[in-house]
Amino acid sequence: MKLSAKLILFLTVIMIFTLSPVLLIIWNHQRNIIFEQAKIQAKTLFDMIIITRQWVAENRDRIEPVPAIATKELSKYANKMANFRFHITSDILVNPENAPDDFEKEAIKLFRNGAKEYEDVSYDKKIGKIYRYMAPLFINDSCLTCHEYQGYKVGDFRGGISIFIPLKEIEQSIKANNRLFYATAFIMFTSLLIGIIVLLHTLILKYLKKLSLSAKGIINDKSIEIPVFNTGDEIQELSEAFNKMYNQIIKNEENLKIKLKEAISEYMKIHDELVIKNQELLKSNKFKSDVIDSLAHEIRTPLTKIISYSDILLRTKNDEEVEETAKKVIVKNAGYLNRLFNHFLILTRLEYSTFEFKREKISLRKMVIKWLNFYNDDITKKNIQVKVDVPEDMFIVADEDFFDHVLNNLISNAIKYNIDFGKIEISAKYEGDKIIISVYDTGVGIKDEEKDKIFQRFYRSENVKKRISGTGLGLSIAYRVVEKMGGRLKVESAFGKYTVFTVTLYNK
């Protein structure tokens, strides 16, 4: 419901509740006025009749009728000339025509008890409402002329004059006034209502409508501006407040979008991190599962040999040859297990994504010489000719512990899989920002179909795995270390002739 309709309804209800008791009071007051006017008229007539009777009584020598006859004749004349009537009556009748009716009998009864007047309203089918009034008549000196013979004396009650006043004309006059009053009130109320509505629309509603249209338009088009009305009153304050509120909403919306975007970005970042961590976790679990399976397989044989030969040592007495053989087997397999577990620990460290290499400046030649010295007995035993072509002033930047393992693995393999009186050539050179390190041997070589497999964990070439001990993890670890350092490890080989491993490092 519109505000103007609500206002009309509200004012109408207020007017109804306000005017109802007022109209009731006015109606009751008008009713009293009708009776009062009728009573005044009746009393005036009564006084005029009394005056006429008194004048007739005091002038009997000049006019013929007695007061009673004059009163009766006047009554008949009034019936013809006026709308009121009167009737002289008494409970002690001389003329039967003056017999009292019920109203008059009740009045006479009251007069005899001291009442001064009596009135009532009755209804007649022809005339309508009638106001009836009656006052008593008392004997005075002029009355004794006619009534003294009846035993009356001055002051005695003789009867009364009953007056009939029709109320129809008075009521019609009051109703005409009422119609005028109601029409005037209706015109005033309607004019007031129209004035209030026009004023309300001019001062308030048209501005509210503009604000409402602007607010609805903003939903689809945020470029629409909220108007500010220069009315200098509450409407201007409202439009200014509305403008500030809208600007604050726009600002909050922009802030909310920024925060939402940041939250989504943060969420996506966390999601991506979780995906990566989940992939790493899956990879780590697969790695552990693979390593544990492989480790269980690899340790079974050396562990069995250690247990068996340990048992032989316990049971053998005074057989130096058997004891010596058992000790060598136990030491060899224990060394194998030691290398296997060391490799396993290195592999485990490499699998962690958070693992970071140290960056250390390392003398490559010193590291090469160190391992050649370490394996000097094996080199001498096989009469291997070793050539080192690594500059004295060549340094690489790498994690010394891990790269030490790479170089150890390549040199030990070059010795282990070499032939007697073979050759090993270790060289290094700069190529731009790269350092190329090569380990060449004249060993058993690698078949072409196995070159892609030798860097896999626990893989060993078919031609050596039964003759030469090894964990199958050394090259796998070396490959991963070089790769994680940002370099590359590759192999070239001719089966039965030579093998050369080349490490490429970026010396940054």
C-alpha positions in Angstrom: 0.0 0.0 0.0 1.3 3.4 -1.0 2.2 5.9 1.7 -0.5 8.4 0.5 -3.2 5.6 0.7 -2.0 4.8 4.2 -2.2 8.4 5.2 -5.8 8.7 3.8 -6.8 5.6 5.6 -5.1 6.7 8.8 -6.7 10.2 8.8 -10.2 8.8 7.9 -10.0 6.4 10.9 -8.8 9.2 13.1 -11.6 11.4 12.0 -14.2 8.7 12.5 -13.0 7.9 16.0 -12.7 11.6 16.8 -16.0 12.8 15.3 -18.2 10.0 16.6 -18.3 11.1 20.2 -18.5 14.8 19.1 -21.5 14.0 16.9 -23.1 12.1 19.7 -22.7 15.1 22.0 -24.0 17.5 19.3 -27.0 15.3 18.6 -27.9 15.1 22.4 -27.4 18.9 22.6 -29.7 19.5 19.6 -32.3 17.3 21.2 -32.2 19.4 24.4 -32.4 22.5 22.3 -35.5 21.2 20.6 -37.2 20.5 23.9 -35.9 23.9 25.3 -37.3 25.8 22.4 -40.6 24.0 22.6 -40.7 24.6 26.3 -40.0 28.3 25.9 -42.7 28.6 23.2 -45.1 26.7 25.4 -44.4 28.9 28.4 -44.8 32.0 26.3 -48.1 30.8 25.0 -49.2 29.9 28.6 -48.2 33.4 29.8 -50.1 35.0 26.8 -53.2 33.0 27.6 -53.0 33.9 31.3 -52.6 37.6 30.4 -55.5 37.4 27.9 -57.7 35.7 30.5 -56.7 38.3 33.1 -57.5 41.1 30.8 -60.9 39.7 29.9 -61.7 39.1 33.6 -60.7 42.7 34.5 -62.6 44.2 31.5 -65.9 42.3 31.7 -67.8 45.5 31.7 -66.5 46.2 28.2 -66.4 42.8 26.6 -69.0 40.1 26.8 -67.3 36.6 27.0 -66.0 35.4 30.3 -62.3 34.2 30.5 -63.3 30.5 30.1 -65.3 31.3 27.0 -62.5 33.5 25.7 -59.9 30.8 26.3 -62.0 28.2 24.5 -62.6 30.5 21.6 -58.9 31.3 21.3 -58.1 27.6 21.4 -60.5 27.0 18.5 -59.0 29.9 16.6 -55.4 28.6 17.2 -56.5 25.3 15.8 -57.3 27.1 12.6 -54.6 29.7 12.4 -51.5 28.1 14.0 -49.8 24.8 14.3 -50.1 24.8 18.1 -53.1 24.1 20.3 -54.0 24.6 23.9 -56.6 23.2 26.1 -58.0 24.5 29.5 -59.0 21.6 31.7 -59.8 20.7 35.3 -60.7 17.7 37.3 -63.8 19.6 38.6 -65.7 20.1 35.4 -68.3 22.7 34.6 -68.2 22.0 30.8 -67.6 18.3 29.9 -65.7 19.4 26.8 -62.9 20.4 29.1 -62.4 16.9 30.4 -58.6 16.1 30.8 -56.8 13.4 28.9 -54.3 11.1 30.5 -51.4 13.6 30.3 -53.5 16.3 31.8 -54.8 14.0 34.5 -51.2 13.1 35.5 -50.3 16.8 35.5 -53.3 17.8 37.6 -52.4 15.1 40.1 -48.9 16.5 40.3 -50.1 20.1 40.6 -52.2 19.2 43.6 -49.1 17.9 45.2 -47.2 21.1 44.6 -45.7 20.7 41.1 -45.3 24.0 39.2 -45.4 22.5 35.6 -45.4 19.3 33.7 -44.1 18.3 30.3 -43.7 15.3 28.1 -43.1 14.3 24.4 -45.7 12.1 22.7 -46.1 10.9 19.2 -49.1 11.4 16.9 -49.5 9.5 13.6 -50.6 12.7 11.7 -48.5 15.4 13.4 -45.5 13.4 14.4 -43.6 14.3 17.7 -45.5 16.6 20.0 -44.2 18.5 23.0 -46.8 18.8 25.7 -46.7 21.4 28.5 -49.1 22.1 31.2 -49.1 24.6 34.1 -51.6 25.1 36.9 -54.3 27.8 37.2 -55.0 29.3 40.6 -58.0 31.5 41.7 -57.3 35.2 42.0 -59.6 38.1 42.8 -60.9 38.5 39.2 -61.9 34.8 39.1 -64.1 35.1 42.1 -66.8 36.8 40.1 -67.5 33.6 38.2 -66.3 31.0 40.6 -67.1 32.3 44.0 -70.5 30.6 44.0 -68.6 27.3 43.6 -66.9 27.9 46.9 -63.5 28.9 45.5 -61.4 31.5 47.2 -58.2 33.3 46.1 -55.2 30.9 45.7 -57.3 27.7 45.2 -56.2 25.3 42.5 -58.8 25.5 39.6 -57.2 23.4 36.8 -54.6 24.0 34.2 -53.8 24.9 30.6 -52.4 22.2 28.4 -50.3 23.3 25.4 -49.4 21.2 22.3 -46.3 22.2 20.4 -45.5 20.1 17.2 -41.8 19.4 17.0 -41.8 18.8 13.3 -40.8 22.3 12.2 -38.1 22.6 14.9 -36.7 19.2 13.9 -36.7 20.0 10.2 -34.8 23.2 11.0 -32.3 21.3 13.1 -31.9 18.7 10.4 -31.3 21.4 7.8 -28.6 22.9 10.0 -27.2 19.4 10.5 -27.0 18.8 6.7 -25.2 22.1 6.3 -22.9 21.2 9.2 -22.1 17.8 7.7 -21.6 19.1 4.2 -19.3 21.8 5.6 -17.4 19.3 7.7 -17.1 16.9 4.7 -15.8 19.7 2.5 -13.3 20.8 5.2 -12.1 17.2 5.8 -11.8 16.5 2.1 -10.0 19.8 1.5 -7.7 19.2 4.5 -7.0 15.6 3.2 -6.2 16.8 -0.3 -4.0 19.6 1.1 -2.1 17.2 3.3 -1.6 14.8 0.4 -0.4 17.6 -2.0 1.9 18.9 0.7 3.1 15.4 1.5 3.8 14.7 -2.2 5.4 18.1 -2.8 7.7 18.1 0.2 8.4 14.4 0.8 7.0 11.8 -1.6 8.5 13.1 -4.9 12.0 13.1 -3.4 11.5 9.7 -1.9 10.4 8.4 -5.3 13.5 9.8 -7.0 15.7 8.2 -4.3 13.8 4.9 -4.8 14.2 5.0 -8.6 17.9 5.8 -8.1 18.3 2.9 -5.7 16.6 0.5 -8.1 18.7 1.7 -11.0 21.9 1.2 -9.1 21.2 -2.6 -9.0 21.8 -2.8 -12.8 23.9 0.2 -13.4 26.4 1.3 -10.7 27.3 4.5 -12.6 23.9 6.0 -11.7 24.4 8.8 -9.1 22.3 9.3 -6.0 20.8 12.8 -6.2 21.3 15.3 -3.4 18.2 17.6 -2.9 19.0 21.2 -1.8 15.8 21.5 0.3 17.4 22.7 3.5 15.4 20.3 5.6 15.3 16.6 6.6 14.9 15.5 3.0 18.3 17.1 2.1 19.8 15.4 5.2 18.3 12.1 4.1 19.6 12.3 0.5 23.1 13.2 1.8 23.0 10.3 4.3 21.8 8.0 1.5 24.6 9.2 -0.7 27.2 8.6 2.0 25.8 5.2 2.7 25.9 4.3 -1.0 29.5 5.4 -1.4 30.4 3.4 1.7 28.7 0.4 0.3 30.6 0.7 -2.9 33.8 1.1 -1.0 33.0 -1.9 1.2 32.1 -3.9 -1.9 35.4 -3.1 -3.5 37.3 -4.0 -0.3 35.3 -7.2 -0.1 36.1 -8.1 -3.7 39.8 -7.5 -3.0 39.7 -9.6 0.1 37.8 -12.3 -1.6 40.3 -12.3 -4.5 43.1 -12.5 -2.0 41.4 -15.3 -0.1 40.8 -17.2 -3.4 44.4 -16.7 -4.4 45.6 -17.9 -1.0 43.2 -20.8 -1.2 44.5 -21.7 -4.7 48.1 -21.4 -3.4 47.3 -23.6 -0.5 45.5 -26.0 -2.8 48.4 -26.1 -5.2 50.8 -26.7 -2.3 48.6 -29.4 -1.0 48.5 -31.0 -4.5 52.3 -30.9 -4.7 52.7 -32.2 -1.2 50.2 -34.9 -1.9 52.1 -35.9 -5.1 55.4 -35.8 -3.1 53.8 -37.9 -0.4 52.5 -40.4 -2.9 55.9 -40.4 -4.6 57.7 -40.8 -1.3 55.4 -43.6 -0.2 56.0 -45.4 -3.6 59.7 -44.8 -3.2 59.7 -46.3 0.3 57.7 -49.2 -0.8 60.0 -49.9 -3.7 63.1 -49.4 -1.7 61.9 -51.6 1.2 60.9 -54.3 -1.3 64.2 -54.1 -3.1 66.2 -53.8 0.1 64.5 -56.9 1.6 65.5 -58.7 -1.6 69.1 -57.4 -1.7 69.9 -58.1 2.0 68.6 -61.6 2.0 71.6 -63.2 0.2 74.4 -61.5 2.1 72.6 -61.8 5.4 72.1 -65.5 4.7 75.8 -65.9 4.0 76.8 -64.0 7.1 74.5 -66.2 9.2 75.7 -69.4 7.5 79.4 -68.7 7.8 79.0 -67.4 11.3 77.5 -70.8 12.2 80.4 -72.5 10.4 82.9 -70.5 12.5 81.1 -71.6 15.6 81.0 -75.2 14.7 84.6 -75.4 13.1 87.6 -76.0 15.3 91.3 -76.1 14.3 90.6 -75.7 10.6 92.4 -72.5 9.6 91.5 -72.7 5.9 87.7 -73.0 6.6 87.9 -70.3 9.3 89.8 -67.9 7.0 87.3 -68.5 4.1 84.3 -67.9 6.5 85.8 -64.7 7.9 86.4 -63.3 4.3 82.8 -64.2 3.3 81.4 -62.5 6.5 83.6 -59.4 6.0 82.7 -59.1 2.3 79.0 -59.5 2.9 79.1 -57.2 5.9 80.8 -54.5 3.8 78.2 -55.0 1.1 75.4 -54.5 3.7 77.2 -51.4 5.0 77.4 -49.9 1.5 73.8 -50.9 0.8 72.5 -49.1 3.9 74.7 -46.1 3.3 73.2 -45.9 -0.2 69.8 -46.3 1.1 70.2 -43.4 3.6 71.5 -41.2 0.8 68.6 -42.1 -1.5 66.2 -41.3 1.4 67.7 -37.9 1.8 67.5 -37.2 -1.9 63.8 -38.1 -2.0 62.8 -35.3 0.4 61.7 -32.2 -1.5 62.9 -29.9 1.3 66.4 -31.2 1.1 68.8 -28.5 -0.2 72.4 -28.9 -1.4 75.1 -26.9 0.2 77.1 -24.7 -2.2 80.8 -25.2 -1.5 83.9 -24.3 -3.5 85.7 -27.6 -4.1 89.1 -28.4 -5.7 88.2 -31.1 -8.2 91.7 -32.4 -8.6 92.2 -32.9 -4.9 89.0 -34.9 -4.7 90.1 -37.1 -7.7 93.5 -37.7 -6.1 91.9 -38.6 -2.8 89.8 -41.4 -4.3 92.7 -42.7 -6.5 94.8 -42.9 -3.4 92.0 -44.6 -1.5 91.7 -47.3 -4.2 95.4 -47.5 -4.9 95.7 -51.2 -3.7 92.9 -52.2 -6.2 94.6 -50.2 -9.0 97.9 -51.8 -8.3 96.4 -55.3 -8.0 94.9 -55.0 -11.5 97.9 -53.2 -12.9 95.6 -50.4 -14.2 97.2 -47.4 -15.9 95.6 -44.2 -14.6 95.8 -40.8 -16.3 94.5 -37.7 -14.6 94.0 -34.5 -16.7 92.3 -32.2 -14.2 93.8 -28.6 -13.8 95.2 -27.8 -10.4 93.2 -24.5 -10.3 89.8 -26.0 -11.3 87.1 -25.6 -8.7 83.5 -26.5 -8.8 80.6 -25.2 -6.6 78.7 -28.1 -5.2 77.7 -30.0 -2.0 81.0 -31.7 -1.2 79.6 -34.7 0.6 77.2 -35.6 -2.2 79.6 -34.9 -5.1 82.2 -36.9 -3.3 79.9 -39.8 -3.5 79.4 -39.2 -7.3 83.2 -39.2 -7.9 83.8 -42.1 -5.6 81.1 -44.2 -7.5 82.5 -43.4 -11.0 86.1 -44.1 -10.0 85.3 -47.2 -8.0 83.2 -48.6 -11.0 86.0 -47.7 -13.4 88.4 -49.8 -11.2 85.9 -52.6 -10.3 84.7 -53.3 -13.9 88.1 -52.8 -15.6 90.2 -55.5 -16.9 93.7 -56.3 -15.8 96.3 -54.0 -17.3 93.5 -51.7 -18.4 93.3 -47.9 -18.5 91.5 -45.2 -16.6 91.5 -41.6 -17.8 90.0 -38.9 -15.6 89.8 -35.5 -17.2 88.0 -32.2 -16.7 87.7 -29.0 -18.8 85.8 -25.8 -19.1 83.2 -25.2 -21.9 81.8 -21.8 -21.4 80.0 -21.7 -18.1 80.1 -25.5 -17.9 82.6 -27.9 -16.5 82.8 -31.3 -18.3 84.2 -34.2 -16.1 84.9 -37.5 -17.8 85.8 -40.9 -16.3 87.0 -43.4 -19.0 87.8 -47.0 -18.5 88.7 -50.0 -20.6 86.4 -52.3 -18.7 83.7 -54.8 -19.6 81.5 -52.1 -21.2 77.7 -51.9 -21.3 75.3 -53.3 -23.8 73.3 -50.8 -25.8 70.0 -52.1 -24.5 71.1 -51.6 -20.9 72.5 -48.1 -21.2 69.0 -46.6 -20.2 68.6 -49.0 -17.3 71.9 -48.6 -15.4 70.7 -45.5 -13.6 67.7 -47.2 -12.2 67.7 -48.3 -8.6 69.1 -51.9 -7.9 69.8 -52.5 -11.6 73.0 -54.3 -12.5 74.2 -55.5 -15.9 73.6 -59.1 -16.6 77.3 -59.7 -17.5 78.6 -58.6 -14.2 76.1 -59.0 -11.5 77.0 -62.6 -10.8 80.8 -62.1 -11.0 81.3 -58.7 -9.4 79.6 -57.6 -6.2 77.6 -54.4 -6.0 74.4 -52.9 -4.7 73.0 -51.5 -7.9 72.4 -48.2 -6.2 75.7 -46.3 -6.8 74.9 -45.0 -10.3 71.3 -44.4 -9.4 72.4 -42.1 -6.5 75.1 -40.4 -8.7 72.5 -39.7 -11.4 70.1 -38.2 -8.9 72.8 -36.0 -7.2 74.0 -34.6 -10.5 70.4 -34.0 -11.7 69.5 -32.2 -8.4 72.6 -30.0 -8.7 71.2 -28.9 -12.1 73.7 -30.9 -14.1 73.6 -34.0 -16.3 75.2 -37.5 -16.2 75.4 -39.6 -19.3 77.2 -42.7 -20.4 78.9 -43.9 -23.6 80.1 -47.4 -24.0 81.1 -50.1 -26.4 80.4 -53.6 -24.9 83.6 -55.4 -24.1 85.8 -52.3 -25.0 85.2 -49.2 -22.9 82.9 -47.1 -20.9 83.0 -43.4 -20.3 80.7 -41.4 -17.9 80.5 -37.7 -18.5 79.3 -35.2 -15.8 78.3 -31.8 -16.9 78.0 -29.1 -14.2 77.1 -25.5 -14.5 79.7 -23.6 -12.5 77.5 -20.8 -11.3 
